[in-house]
């Protein structure tokens, strides 16, 4: 139920309008609706259909036209050049001591990383993207300072490929795994880059082979919170793990960072454990997925408000009292509408049972009315026409049937 606007002008009580609507009821054929005469004009409270505009946001997946900028934060800890501990590897190492080994030397995780990255850098599909490179540990702090400065600033591929390859070849892995500092630095750099380049989109990519062993934030929840904060600022954070990585932590970072490496596979982190090709495939997936982003499109929809068929009687202003015998309901339908009558004063009937095909209105309680209700025929008119207009008028003698 919708209430009429407050504080209409009501006529003072008394005078020849003090009789109730029921007292004036006569058993006669209903007269044709008549417009209110000019001398009967009285204060009106208007209730009318209104246009309502609402903004609707629709997610649309589309190819982005802004350049993609990748900041690769690469683990160069000592474990990247040591063979993973396995029983087969241990047996082979013992045999090698006595010159009896049969297995050729296996590439380290660092060699996988170099081969995979170089293949990715020179892939024709990577042309046009910008890629920057940072390492950890590299003298940065747990708050991200130092790691937010790339060892190689982002440059467009393939022109930037020789500079990146030279940096990779010169790097000598050593040290521990300060994931917190690396994650804070990578996301901080991307936040600053996006602020300075609103037409580009910087994506942080964290690549590691181990669990965090420095700084305070080491668990999944603490590290994911850093990625979530960056995501709220518009930065996607991918996490990729090689053999030895804690994938529970990396999955949490990817989920919070809004970056799923492969939606067709469980988990959010890129799995680089298999071989060099897994490394290339994961980077290509990140590259291709960041070129297709979710854009939020806004458009305006307009809807019509359907007029109610019941109205609350507003409280009279100070110094006046409500007189149920001096109330009228005026209905105006759009021009050209069948049965439209300009300023049609609807007739008042004693109760709902007195409503007829001609329509009209009645009080919920003739003795102590609180609401005005439209008869069914009148209600149908209101709901059938979105341009209908209803006015409640106070101070004019009620038009009775």
Residue, then its C-alpha position, 0 to 999 in steps of 0.5 A: x500500500x502506498x501512502x499519499x504525499x503528506x500535508x494536503x490542504x483540508x477544509x475546516x470541519x463544519x458547515x453544510x459538508x458535515x454529513x457523512x457520505x452514507x447519509x447522502x446515498x440515494x437509490x437512483x441510477x448512477x449519473x454520468x461522470x461529471x468534471x468538477x466545476x471551477x468553483x468546486x476547485x479545492x486543494x489536491x494531493x496528486x498521486x500519479x504514475x512516474x517513470x523510474x530509471x534504474x541502472x543495470x550492470x551487465x557483465x560482458x566478456x570481451x577482448x580488451x583493447x588496452x595493452x596487457x602488462x606482466x610483472x613476473x616475480x620469479x623465484x631465484x632461491x637456491x632450491x631452484x638449482x638443486x635436484x628435488x629429493x626423490x629415492x630414484x635421485x638418491x640412488x642415482x647420486x650414489x651410483x654417480x659417486x662410483x662412476x656407475x650412474x646410467x641416467x644423464x644429468x637432469x635439468x634443474x628447475x632453474x633450467x626449466x624456467x630459463x627454457x620456458x621463459x625464453x620460449x614464451x618471450x619469442x612466441x609470436x602469440x606474445x608479440x605486443x604484450x609488455x613484460x617486466x621481470x623481478x627476482x626474489x630474494x633480491x635484497x627487498x624487504x618483507x613490506x615489498x619495498x625493493x621488490x616493487x622495482x623490476x630488475x627489467x622494466x616492462x617492455x614490448x615483446x619481441x623487442x624486449x626479449x633480448x634484454x630479458x634473456x640477458x638478465x635471466x642468463x646472468x642470474x645466479x639462484x641463491x638464498x631463501x623464499x620470502x614470498x610475502x615481500x615478493x608478493x607485496x612488491x609485485x602487486x604494489x608495482x602493478x598498482x602504481x603502474x595502473x595509476x600512472x597508465x589508466x589505459x593499461x592493465x598490469x598483471x602480477x605473476x608470482x612463480x616459485x618452487x618452495x614454501x615461504x620461509x621468511x617474513x611474517x606472512x607465510x600461511x595461505x590466509x595471510x598471503x591470500x589477504x595481500x592478493x585480495x587487497x591488490x584485487x580490490x585495487x584492480x590488480x590480478x595476481x596469478x600464482x605458479x608453482x614448480x616442484x616443491x611449492x606449497x600449492x595450498x598457499x598458491x591456490x589461495x593466492x590465485x583465488x584471492x587475486x582473481x586469477x584462475x590459471x586454468x578453469x578446467x582444472x582444480x585449483x587456481x595456481x598454475x602447475x609447472x611441475x611436469x617439464x619445460x612445456x608445462x611452463x610454456x603452457x601455463x604462461x601462454x594460458x595467463x597471457x591469453x586469459x588476461x587478454x579476455x577480461x570481464x567488462x561491466x557495462x551499464x545501461x538505463x532501463x525505464x519502467x512504469x510504476x503502476x498506480x495503487x488502488x488504495x490510498x492512505x488518508x493523510x493527517x490534516x494540517x494544524x487547525x483543520x480536521x478531516x471531513x469525510x463528506x468533503x473528499x473527492x477522487x479525480x481520475x484523468x486518463x490519457x487523451x484518446x483512451x476509451x472512456x477517458x473523461x478529463x478531470x473525471x470526479x469518481x463517485x463515492x459509494x457506501x461500501x465495496x458491495x455497492x461498486x458497479x460497472x461504473x466504478x467509483x471509490x469507497x472508504x475502508x470504514x465509513x465511520x472512521x476511515x483510514x484509507x480510500x479504495x478504488x472499486x474494481x472497475x476503476x482499479x482496472x482502469x488505473x492498472x491498464x494505463x501507465x499514463x493514468x493520473x489520480x488526485x485526492x481532493x479535500x475541501x469539496x463536497x463529495x460527489x455521490x452516486 
